[in-house]
Amino acid sequence: MEEIKYSCEVEIENVPVKWLPKIELFYPDLPGFPIMYIHFVLGNKRIYGFPVTFSVSSYNHDNKNCNIKFLFLCNVNISNDESYSYYKKVKQELENRIGLSDPITKDQILESCIDPKYKEFLEKLFDICTNLYGKILPYGHFYEEFYSIVKFVSAFLPKTGRQSEMRMLYNFLSTYGEIINIDHNNLPNWSFMEFFLLPTYQDIKDNDFSQFKKFSELYSSMKKIWDIEYVNHVEIEHHNFKSLEVAWDKNKEKLRENKLLKLEQNSENNFNREDTYQIERLVDAFNRHPWRACYFIWAVFTIKDFDYNLWSKDLFQKFYSKGNQIKGCSEKVVACYLQQGFANKDVIPIDTWIKTFYEYALGINSTKKFFNSFINLGKLERLIWLVSQANKTNIRTYMELLWCQRYGVNNNKKFRGINPLSCYECKLHHCCCGYKSIKTNKLLIKNNDNTQWDNFKDKAKNNNCEFICIMENNIPKKIYKAIYKRNSIDDYYLIDEFSGYLLKEAHSLDLSNDIMTVNEFIELLPEFHYEG
């Protein structure tokens, strides 16, 4: 493999200034490991490299956009390319990595709504999101295709969050990627960098690892596992997806004893000590979690039968609904790399934040209904994810919306969900489908008095109250929600003991009636403003 010995400035135009803090070239714990990875073959030439710095080259005060220049290190002098084709391709790849290649507009979000009742809510949510991201949101091939598979397998249940994920990504690349030297003479300031090259997605499809010796050795052992272990089939949309006969153990030592060594002892399998070594190293690279190794093997060999570039919305949705039947595969991992590595606009990974968003804010009670209510789900997911993550980290701009997505009781066991206090403190409740589903429900209000709790619950049940609000000194503090049994209220459980912390004397209520609708309750309170 050629050394990296050239540096070139690549200018990207019209980048929203608000995106600059999100452009990440390195992870602090791995300072010599570039994470914006570029690798492609153009014509017969393999091009690879990475940016190490960027700077603002010009700024447009009117539209709040700027031009930025990346200092890009490469194995080819792309500045000296007569046809300019290498430079243009590198520029295109960098635009993809920062999400500028196919950005999300408000019109696209509104057009994604098959049912128009969601439009007003999503429009106002998008407008709030512009406070942090500007008038467009990032979208594109955030990662090179094959790199994205490694990246999202690493992101499966990382023990310490992103730190574990980045460590696994580095472990995999340094173990199975080809080491690419940085020329000390031409690039003395950057010779400390560590860059490892994996095959491209097309290399995997073509089964061409002639320049990737380390990955070729791994691939050979994985192929044996694929042929021996993935012998079952799950039919989805007239396609047969391969599945493990029996799911692997989560414990690496048990996997070694109960699986790998037994395969090695069976002469019919042609599985030898070197294969055991390779599979063990693969498990180690993914932080000693055999399931991640399974997911990676499945992802690599499924390429042969189902080109990830060709997945339709219908195939994805049916795969997602039945993917849990495939042992040795994670439908969420597949959704992540299809969406962010292959830029499939019809794909959306369902995590906690997406599920709580469509259940609470959109008032949709099933994944299937959510899928059928929108097009371009991949782009919609970016809006949901950006807002949910900002919400999760308590960014002040988002402290007056989507309280339903936050945990509501100690030990983080239950979400607040749609309830009178979480909805009151959300500035979007007036156009929220979730709120509309409870606004006419009854609420029983209990102040500090001597009424026994059991008697109070009986009163709530007898009046068919969905919620109980506990007040302290006339200030709403806690919300209990009804538990149903055989279509009638059986009991109440605490759903929100935190929203009330934000309320004080200005929110006190002097009530003549202790039973009212949720909407009547909210209208009695002054407009909520978060004060920190």
Secondary structure, 3 states (H helix, E strand, C coil): CCCECEEEEEEEEEEEHHHHHHCCCEECCEEEEECCCEEEEECCEEEEEEEEEEEEEEEECCCCEEEEEEEEEECCCHHHCCCCHHHHHHHHHHHHHHCCCCCECHHHHHHCECCHHHHHHHHHHHHHHHHHHCCCECCCCCCCHHHHHHHHHHCCCCCCCHHHHHHHHHHHHHHHCEEECECCCCCHHHCCCCEEECCCHHHHHHCCCCCCHHHHHHHHHHHHHHHHHCCEEEEECCEEEEECCCCCCCCHHHHHHHHHHHHHHCHHHCCCHHHHHHHHHHHHHCCCCHHHHHHHHHHHHHCCCCCHHHCCHHHHHHHHHHHHHCCCCCHHHHHHHHHHCCCCCCCCCCCHHHHHHHHHHCCCCCHHHHHHHECCHHHHHHHHHHHHHHHHCCCHHHCCCCHHHCECCHHHCCECCCCHHHHHCCCCHHHCHHHHCCCCCEEEEECCCCCCHHHHHHHHHHCCEEEEEEEECCEEEEEEEEEEECCEEEEEEEEECCHHHHCCHHHCCCCCCCEEEHHHHHHHCCCCCCCC
